[in-house]
């Protein structure tokens, strides 16, 4: 694994759990693993918060909350010894922060609803640019269908909208075209919406230049994460203004060159967003369902039962959870510390350790 930040360190820690006679002692090894992971994370730094408990104007206790300040990026169990009284687990862990994802072993399977590009052409631009939508849609479709882990279908721009997490008044289609936000795309599909803005032609001594602004939006599909977006500005040469430049340009087709350049740029932007979404960190609040803890991520998000989750938030005790059941779009978790009750963690925000396979 190639690391992208000098602050990332490799540590070895040992966790231990001791039997107390309770029924939970059957999970001693899991408790020892949690202790080892906690100690490893602490070696990257810690945050300490505190508060004072007061009863009837009398201070009864001071409470300190010690929370790791670094992420466990990956870990390996080096050894474990468990008997009826104790369990000891030794691990090697990579701890710290990456400037950017160095690896994306967990790639989500994405189902994309591709909308034809919305088009905004300045009245001083060549009128043939109004025909951009067809060729750019075809290029986008072919480019995205060639991507691994991506299923694409063309979405009607007028009659359907996405399952975007934005409220209707901020829906991109509503803002740009006044499209109704009532219908939704197929469940679990993510809307990809390109937008092309063609500005007025600018003139130089040698040629005419066409400024174009491209924007692509991709729904995150996560309840508390806004859509991903990318923006790019192009300045494309049109027909030359001088005889010498015209001779050099005679073998080319300005209309096709312009259309191809716009379509290729949109394809590059869309593929970058898909890669970002496929590797997007998975974080959400635990939901209690029938005494179980459930998250809206599953096999299609690249999760396996080897992935571990941990609680987030400076005012939340550090807990590690494992996956006990997976469906394509959901996972059921339980705390490694078997003394913790599921109901105690309901509503807590958790995040998955990204690189463990």
C-alpha positions in Angstrom: 0.0 0.0 0.0 1.4 3.4 -1.0 0.8 6.1 1.5 0.3 9.7 0.5 1.2 11.6 3.7 4.3 11.7 5.9 2.1 11.7 9.0 0.9 8.1 8.4 2.6 5.7 10.7 2.7 1.9 11.3 2.2 0.7 14.9 1.9 -2.6 16.7 -0.4 -2.8 19.7 -1.7 -5.6 22.0 -5.2 -5.7 23.4 -6.3 -7.8 26.3 -9.7 -8.8 27.7 -10.2 -10.6 31.0 -13.2 -12.8 31.9 -15.4 -11.6 34.6 -17.9 -14.5 34.8 -20.5 -12.7 32.7 -22.1 -14.3 29.6 -20.3 -11.8 27.4 -17.0 -13.5 28.2 -17.6 -15.8 25.2 -16.6 -12.8 23.1 -13.3 -12.2 24.8 -11.3 -12.2 21.5 -13.5 -9.5 20.0 -13.1 -7.3 23.1 -9.3 -7.8 22.9 -9.3 -6.8 19.3 -11.3 -3.6 20.0 -8.8 -2.7 22.8 -5.9 -3.2 20.4 -7.5 -1.1 17.7 -8.3 1.7 20.2 -4.7 1.7 21.4 -3.4 1.8 17.9 -5.6 4.8 17.0 -4.5 6.6 20.2 -0.8 6.4 19.0 -1.8 8.8 16.3 -2.9 11.4 18.9 -5.9 11.9 21.0 -8.6 14.5 21.8 -9.6 14.9 25.4 -13.0 16.4 26.3 -14.5 16.7 29.8 -17.5 17.7 31.8 -18.5 17.9 35.4 -21.5 16.1 36.8 -23.5 18.1 39.4 -26.3 17.0 41.6 -28.3 19.5 43.7 -25.6 22.1 43.3 -22.9 19.6 44.5 -20.2 18.5 42.1 -20.3 14.7 42.1 -17.7 13.7 39.5 -15.4 14.9 36.7 -15.6 12.9 33.4 -12.9 12.8 30.8 -13.7 11.6 27.3 -10.5 10.4 25.5 -11.0 9.9 21.7 -8.4 9.0 19.1 -7.4 11.9 16.8 -6.2 9.6 13.9 -7.9 7.1 11.6 -7.0 3.4 11.3 -6.4 3.0 7.6 -5.7 -0.7 7.7 -4.7 -3.4 10.2 -3.5 -7.0 10.3 -3.9 -9.5 13.2 -0.4 -10.8 14.1 -1.5 -13.3 16.7 -4.2 -14.2 19.2 -4.2 -16.3 22.3 -7.5 -17.0 24.0 -8.5 -19.3 27.0 -11.3 -19.4 29.4 -9.9 -16.5 31.5 -8.2 -14.1 29.1 -7.7 -13.2 25.5 -4.8 -11.3 24.0 -4.7 -10.0 20.4 -1.7 -8.4 18.8 -2.1 -6.3 15.6 -0.1 -4.2 13.2 -2.1 -1.1 12.1 -1.5 1.8 9.7 -2.7 5.0 11.4 -3.0 8.6 10.3 -4.6 10.8 7.6 -4.1 10.6 3.8 -4.0 13.7 1.7 -6.0 11.8 -0.9 -7.2 8.2 -1.2 -4.1 6.2 -2.0 -6.1 3.1 -2.8 -9.7 2.3 -3.5 -10.0 -1.4 -2.8 -13.7 -0.8 -1.9 -15.4 0.2 -5.1 -19.1 0.6 -5.1 -21.2 -0.9 -8.0 -23.1 2.2 -9.3 -26.3 2.4 -11.3 -26.4 5.6 -13.2 -29.4 7.4 -14.7 -27.8 9.6 -17.4 -29.7 12.7 -18.3 -29.1 14.3 -21.7 -27.1 17.6 -21.2 -29.1 20.7 -20.6 -27.9 23.3 -23.1 -27.7 27.1 -22.8 -26.4 28.7 -26.0 -25.7 32.5 -26.2 -27.6 34.2 -29.1 -24.3 35.4 -30.5 -23.0 31.8 -30.8 -23.3 29.8 -34.0 -26.8 28.3 -34.3 -25.5 24.8 -35.2 -24.4 24.5 -31.6 -28.0 23.8 -30.7 -27.5 20.3 -32.0 -24.8 19.5 -29.4 -27.1 17.4 -27.1 -27.4 14.3 -29.3 -23.7 13.7 -30.0 -22.6 14.5 -26.5 -25.2 12.2 -25.0 -24.0 9.4 -27.2 -20.4 9.9 -26.3 -21.2 10.1 -22.6 -23.3 6.9 -22.8 -20.5 5.0 -24.6 -17.8 6.3 -22.3 -19.6 5.4 -19.0 -20.8 2.0 -20.2 -17.1 1.1 -20.7 -16.4 1.7 -17.0 -16.1 -1.2 -14.6 -18.7 -1.4 -11.8 -21.0 1.0 -13.6 -24.4 0.3 -15.1 -25.9 3.1 -17.2 -29.3 3.8 -18.6 -30.5 6.9 -20.4 -33.1 9.0 -18.5 -35.8 11.1 -20.1 -34.9 14.7 -19.2 -38.5 16.0 -19.2 -40.7 13.3 -17.5 -38.4 12.0 -14.7 -36.2 13.3 -12.1 -33.8 11.8 -9.6 -34.0 10.5 -6.1 -31.8 13.5 -5.2 -31.4 14.3 -1.5 -31.9 18.0 -2.3 -35.3 19.6 -1.7 -37.3 20.3 -4.8 -36.7 24.1 -4.7 -33.0 23.4 -5.1 -33.3 20.5 -7.6 -30.9 21.2 -10.5 -33.5 20.4 -13.2 -36.0 22.6 -11.5 -33.6 25.5 -11.4 -32.4 25.2 -15.0 -35.5 24.0 -16.8 -38.4 24.1 -14.5 -38.7 20.3 -14.6 -41.2 18.7 -12.3 -39.6 17.1 -9.2 -42.5 14.6 -8.6 -41.3 11.5 -10.3 -38.2 9.6 -9.2 -35.6 7.5 -11.0 -35.4 3.8 -10.2 -34.5 3.1 -6.6 -30.8 3.1 -5.9 -29.9 4.8 -9.2 -27.8 8.0 -9.1 -28.6 10.8 -11.5 -25.8 12.2 -13.6 -26.7 15.6 -15.0 -24.4 17.4 -17.5 -24.9 21.1 -18.4 -23.3 22.9 -21.3 -23.2 26.7 -21.4 -22.0 28.3 -24.7 -20.9 31.9 -24.4 -20.7 34.5 -27.1 -17.9 34.1 -29.7 -14.8 36.2 -29.0 -12.7 37.4 -31.9 -8.9 37.6 -32.3 -6.7 38.6 -35.2 -6.2 35.0 -36.3 -9.4 33.2 -35.4 -12.8 33.2 -33.6 -12.9 31.6 -30.1 -15.8 29.9 -28.5 -15.9 30.0 -24.6 -17.7 27.0 -23.1 -18.5 26.2 -19.5 -19.2 22.6 -18.6 -20.8 21.4 -15.3 -21.6 17.9 -14.2 -23.7 16.9 -11.2 -23.8 13.4 -9.7 -26.2 12.5 -6.9 -24.3 11.0 -3.9 -27.2 8.7 -3.0 -26.3 9.4 0.7 -28.9 11.1 2.9 -26.6 13.7 4.4 -24.1 14.2 1.5 -24.8 16.8 -1.2 -24.4 15.9 -4.9 -20.9 15.7 -6.3 -20.0 18.3 -9.0 -17.3 19.3 -11.4 -16.9 22.4 -13.5 -14.6 23.1 -16.4 -14.0 26.0 -18.8 -13.0 25.6 -22.4 -12.0 28.0 -25.1 -12.3 26.3 -28.5 -11.1 27.7 -31.8 -13.7 28.1 -34.6 -13.2 29.1 -38.2 -9.9 31.0 -38.8 -10.0 34.7 -39.9 -6.7 34.9 -41.9 -5.8 33.1 -45.2 -2.7 31.5 -43.7 -4.7 30.1 -40.7 -7.4 28.9 -43.0 -4.9 26.9 -45.0 -3.6 25.2 -41.8 -7.2 24.5 -40.8 -8.4 23.3 -44.1 -8.1 19.6 -43.3 -10.1 19.9 -40.1 -13.9 20.1 -39.4 -14.5 22.9 -36.9 -18.0 21.8 -36.1 -16.9 18.2 -35.4 -13.8 19.3 -33.5 -15.9 21.5 -31.3 -18.5 18.9 -30.6 -15.8 16.2 -29.9 -13.9 18.5 -27.5 -17.1 19.2 -25.5 -18.2 15.6 -25.4 -14.7 14.3 -24.4 -14.4 16.9 -21.6 -17.9 15.9 -20.3 -16.9 12.3 -20.4 -13.6 12.9 -18.4 -15.5 14.9 -15.8 -18.2 12.3 -15.4 -15.7 9.5 -15.1 -13.8 11.4 -12.4 -17.1 11.9 -10.4 -17.9 8.2 -10.7 -14.5 7.3 -9.4 -14.9 9.7 -6.5 -18.4 8.3 -5.7 -17.3 4.7 -6.0 -14.6 5.4 -3.4 -16.6 7.9 -1.3 -16.2 7.3 2.5 -19.3 5.6 3.9 -20.7 7.4 6.9 -24.2 7.5 8.3 -26.2 7.3 11.5 -27.0 3.9 12.9 -30.7 3.0 12.7 -32.3 0.6 15.2 -34.5 -2.0 13.5 -35.8 -4.9 15.5 -33.1 -4.6 18.1 -30.4 -4.5 15.4 -28.2 -1.7 14.1 -28.6 -1.0 10.4 -26.8 1.2 7.8 -27.9 2.0 4.2 -24.7 0.5 2.8 -24.1 -3.0 1.5 -22.5 -5.3 -1.0 -23.1 -2.9 -3.9 -21.1 -0.3 -2.0 -18.1 -2.6 -1.9 -18.5 -3.7 1.7 -17.5 -7.1 3.0 -17.8 -8.7 6.4 -14.1 -7.8 6.9 -14.9 -4.1 7.1 -15.2 -2.4 10.5 -17.0 0.8 11.4 -16.2 3.2 14.2 -18.2 6.0 15.9 -17.5 9.6 14.9 -17.9 12.8 17.0 -15.9 14.5 19.6 -18.6 14.0 22.3 -19.1 10.3 21.5 -17.1 7.4 23.1 -14.9 5.5 20.6 -16.7 2.3 19.7 -15.9 -0.2 16.9 -18.6 -2.2 15.2 -18.4 -5.3 12.9 -20.8 -6.4 10.1 -22.9 -9.4 10.9 -25.2 -9.4 7.9 -25.0 -7.9 4.4 -27.6 -7.3 1.6 -26.9 -5.4 -1.6 -28.0 -2.1 -0.1 -27.8 -2.5 3.7 -25.6 -3.9 6.5 -26.4 -5.0 10.0 -23.8 -4.2 12.6 -23.0 -5.0 16.3 -20.4 -3.5 18.6 -17.2 -5.5 19.1 -17.6 -4.9 22.8 -20.4 -7.3 23.6 -21.1 -5.6 26.8 -22.6 -2.6 24.9 -26.2 -2.8 24.0 -27.3 -2.0 20.5 -29.9 0.5 21.7 -27.0 2.6 23.3 -25.5 3.1 19.8 -28.7 3.8 17.9 -28.5 7.3 16.3 -24.7 7.4 16.6 -22.8 8.4 13.4 -20.3 5.8 12.3 -17.8 5.6 9.5 -16.2 2.6 7.9 -12.4 1.9 7.9 -11.8 2.3 4.2 -8.8 0.1 3.3 -9.4 -3.2 5.2 -10.2 -6.2 2.9 
